[in-house]
Amino acid sequence: MLDHVSIGVRDIAKARRFYDAALGALSYQRLSDGETALGYGAAAPKFWVLAVARPVPADTESGLHLCFEAPSRASVDAFHAAALRAGGRDNGKPGVRADYGENYYAAFAVDPDGYRLEAYCGAKAARP
């Protein structure tokens, strides 16, 4: 249904470092790079980060969050670790969210501007 999503940030350089790390862990790349706009995706930019004067204020009660599809459970783990190393905050460690579904594996982080992010993989756990 959605073709792309854009968010506004105060510091595009800080956002570049954060999203390069966090989305890179999910196999997404920065496909467009400018002084005021960054575009991330696999084949084409689908997630845009824009330098703006007045980003939407962080509001943990708003219900707003962005969920990125992950290719594997290991990439969900890598997303969470990379997000924290790149200046994000923990908002839910990687793991199965059984109340969402038996194979709902996700992790949650908050970016430097306060946007709540999720990485999700619906694949079954690999057998040992």
Backbone hydrogen bonds in HBPLUS format (Angstrom, degrees):
<---DONOR---> <-ACCEPTOR-->    atom                        ^
c    i                          cat <-CA-CA->   ^        H-A-AA   ^      H-
h    n   atom  resd res      DA  || num        DHA   H-A  angle D-A-AA Bond
n    s   type  num  typ     dist DA aas  dist angle  dist       angle   num
A0005-VAL N   A0046-LYS O   2.92 MM  41  6.38 147.1  2.03 150.6 159.1     1
A0048-TRP N   A0005-VAL O   2.77 MM  43  6.09 169.6  1.78 160.6 164.0     2
A0007-ILE N   A0048-TRP O   2.95 MM  41  6.36 148.0  2.05 147.7 155.8     3
A0050-LEU N   A0007-ILE O   2.84 MM  43  6.09 167.4  1.85 163.4 167.7     4
A0009-VAL N   A0050-LEU O   2.77 MM  41  6.04 155.4  1.83 162.6 166.9     5
A0052-VAL N   A0009-VAL O   3.00 MM  43  5.82 165.6  2.02 154.2 157.3     6
A0015-ALA N   A0011-ASP O   2.99 MM   4  6.25 159.0  2.04 150.7 157.4     7
A0016-ARG N   A0012-ILE O   2.82 MM   4  5.95 149.9  1.91 142.1 150.3     8
A0017-ARG N   A0013-ALA O   3.13 MM   4  6.42 162.8  2.17 148.6 151.4     9
A0018-PHE N   A0014-LYS O   3.03 MM   4  6.27 163.3  2.06 149.1 153.9    10
A0019-TYR N   A0015-ALA O   2.79 MM   4  5.91 174.3  1.80 161.1 161.4    11
A0020-ASP N   A0016-ARG O   2.86 MM   4  5.74 153.8  1.93 145.0 152.7    12
A0021-ALA N   A0017-ARG O   3.31 MM   4  6.34 158.7  2.36 138.2 143.3    13
A0022-ALA N   A0018-PHE O   2.87 MM   4  6.09 176.6  1.87 164.7 163.5    14
A0023-LEU N   A0019-TYR O   2.95 MM   4  5.40 151.0  2.03 130.3 139.4    15
A0024-GLY N   A0020-ASP O   3.04 MM   4  5.42 132.9  2.27 117.7 130.7    16
A0025-ALA N   A0021-ALA O   3.21 MM   4  6.34 142.4  2.36 141.3 148.4    17
A0026-LEU N   A0023-LEU O   2.93 MM   3  5.13 146.8  2.05 102.8 113.4    18
A0028-TYR N   A0023-LEU O   3.02 MM   5  5.28 162.4  2.05 147.4 142.6    19
A0027-SER N   A0024-GLY O   3.06 MM   3  4.98 163.0  2.09 108.8 110.7    20
A0029-GLN N   A0041-GLY O   2.87 MM  12  5.58 169.6  1.88 156.5 153.2    21
A0041-GLY N   A0029-GLN O   3.00 MM  12  5.58 149.5  2.10 148.7 158.1    22
A0031-LEU N   A0039-GLY O   2.68 MM   8  5.57 140.3  1.83 152.0 165.6    23
A0032-SER N   A0039-GLY O   3.15 MM   7  4.60 145.4  2.27 134.6 132.5    24
A0039-GLY N   A0032-SER O   2.88 MM   7  4.60 160.7  1.92 128.8 131.1    25
A0034-GLY N   A0037-ALA O   2.84 MM   3  5.11 134.5  2.05 156.5 168.1    26
A0051-ALA N   A0036-THR O   2.91 MM  15  4.90 165.1  1.94 132.8 136.0    27
A0038-LEU N   A0049-VAL O   2.85 MM  11  5.09 148.8  1.95 144.1 154.0    28
A0049-VAL N   A0038-LEU O   2.85 MM  11  5.09 158.0  1.90 148.5 155.2    29
A0040-TYR N   A0047-PHE O   2.78 MM   7  5.12 165.1  1.80 151.0 156.3    30
A0046-LYS N   A0040-TYR O   2.74 MM   6  6.01 163.0  1.77 154.5 152.1    31
A0047-PHE N   A0040-TYR O   3.08 MM   7  5.12 163.0  2.11 148.6 150.9    32
A0062-SER N   A0059-ASP O   3.10 MM   3  5.48 169.9  2.11 117.2 120.1    33
A0066-LEU N   A0116-ARG O   2.97 MM  50  6.45 156.9  2.02 153.0 157.4    34
A0118-GLU N   A0066-LEU O   2.78 MM  52  6.09 139.1  1.94 158.8 160.3    35
A0068-PHE N   A0118-GLU O   2.71 MM  50  6.04 167.0  1.73 154.4 155.5    36
A0120-TYR N   A0068-PHE O   2.98 MM  52  6.26 156.7  2.04 162.0 165.6    37
A0070-ALA N   A0120-TYR O   2.72 MM  50  5.37 155.0  1.78 160.6 152.7    38
A0076-VAL N   A0072-SER O   3.24 MM   4  6.62 140.3  2.41 137.7 148.0    39
A0076-VAL N   A0073-ARG O   3.07 MM   3  5.05 125.0  2.38  94.8 109.2    40
A0077-ASP N   A0073-ARG O   3.09 MM   4  6.48 159.0  2.13 152.2 156.8    41
A0078-ALA N   A0074-ALA O   2.92 MM   4  6.21 155.3  1.98 144.1 151.4    42
A0079-PHE N   A0075-SER O   2.80 MM   4  5.94 152.9  1.87 142.5 149.6    43
A0080-HIS N   A0076-VAL O   3.09 MM   4  6.35 166.7  2.11 154.2 156.0    44
A0081-ALA N   A0077-ASP O   3.08 MM   4  6.35 169.0  2.09 153.2 155.9    45
A0082-ALA N   A0078-ALA O   2.85 MM   4  5.93 164.2  1.87 151.1 156.2    46
A0083-ALA N   A0079-PHE O   2.82 MM   4  5.94 159.8  1.86 153.4 159.2    47
A0084-LEU N   A0080-HIS O   3.10 MM   4  6.32 160.5  2.14 149.4 153.8    48
A0085-ARG N   A0081-ALA O   2.98 MM   4  6.20 160.6  2.02 149.4 155.2    49
A0086-ALA N   A0082-ALA O   2.93 MM   4  6.01 141.7  2.08 144.9 154.9    50
A0088-GLY N   A0083-ALA O   2.78 MM   5  5.13 149.8  1.86 159.1 152.3    51
A0087-GLY N   A0084-LEU O   3.33 MM   3  5.47 162.0  2.37 110.0 110.1    52
A0089-ARG N   A0110-VAL O   2.88 MM  21  5.01 154.1  1.95 139.2 147.8    53
A0110-VAL N   A0089-ARG O   2.80 MM  21  5.01 148.0  1.91 143.0 151.0    54
A0091-ASN N   A0108-PHE O   2.99 MM  17  4.80 151.7  2.07 130.2 121.1    55
A0108-PHE N   A0092-GLY O   2.79 MM  16  4.63 170.2  1.80 147.4 146.8    56
A0095-GLY N   A0106-ALA O   3.03 MM  11  5.72 139.1  2.20 141.5 153.1    57
A0106-ALA N   A0095-GLY O   3.00 MM  11  5.72 163.0  2.03 153.5 149.1    58
A0097-ARG N   A0104-TYR O   2.70 MM   7  5.46 162.5  1.73 166.9 173.0    59
A0100-TYR N   A0097-ARG O   2.79 MM   3  5.50 157.6  1.84 123.3 130.8    60
A0101-GLY N   A0097-ARG O   3.24 MM   4  6.56 139.4  2.41 141.4 152.5    61
A0104-TYR N   A0101-GLY O   3.17 MM   3  5.09 169.7  2.18 111.4 111.6    62
A0105-TYR N   A0121-CYS O   3.07 MM  16  5.30 164.4  2.09 159.0 160.1    63
A0121-CYS N   A0105-TYR O   2.87 MM  16  5.30 156.3  1.93 157.5 164.5    64
A0107-ALA N   A0119-ALA O   3.07 MM  12  5.50 143.5  2.21 146.8 156.5    65
A0119-ALA N   A0107-ALA O   3.01 MM  12  5.50 154.4  2.07 151.7 158.5    66
A0109-ALA N   A0117-LEU O   2.96 MM   8  5.24 157.4  2.02 137.4 143.9    67
A0117-LEU N   A0109-ALA O   2.72 MM   8  5.24 173.4  1.73 171.5 169.5    68
A0111-ASP N   A0115-TYR O   2.88 MM   4  5.35 159.4  1.92 153.4 155.4    69
A0114-GLY N   A0111-ASP O   2.92 MM   3  5.30 164.5  1.95 119.0 124.0    70
